[in-house]
């Protein structure tokens, strides 16, 4: 795992349930909520790594 990955996980780990629960309220199925939460974290990680460059 890279330093960016480690620091991102440390900074966001506490929000994972919140992101999933909010996603679950926005879409109909568990699978869609998981996809939405994953897409959200991917976008956040990309922004995180861009900011750190």
N, C-alpha and C positions, 0 to 999 in steps of 0.2 A: 504494500500500500504506500502511496506517495505521501509526502508531507501535506499537499493540498487536500488529499482525501482524508487524512487523519484530522486535520484542522476543521474541515467541513463537517465531518461526523461529530466531532466534539461540540461544535457550535450549534448543530441542528438536531442532535439526537433527542433532546427533550420535546421537540415539536412534532415528531413523527406521528404520534397518536392523534394529535390535534389536526394535522394535515389529512390523515386518513378519515377521521370522523367528519370533518368538513366536506371532504370529497364524497363521503357516503351520503350526506344530506343533499348533495347537488345532483347525484345521478341515481338511477333506479336499482342497479345491481351491485353486488359485492365486487364482481370482476371489473366493472367499469370504475368503481371507486378505487380499486387497487391500481388500475391503469392510470387514472387521473393523478393519484398521489405519486406514482412513479414518475410520470411526466413532469409533475411539479418539482420533484426533487432533482430530476435531470436538468431542468431549466435553471434551477437555483444553483446547482453545482457548476454548470457552465458559466453562469454569471460570476460565481465565486472565483473561479480560476482566472477569468478575464480580468477581474478587479485586482487580483494579486500580481498580475504581470507588470 
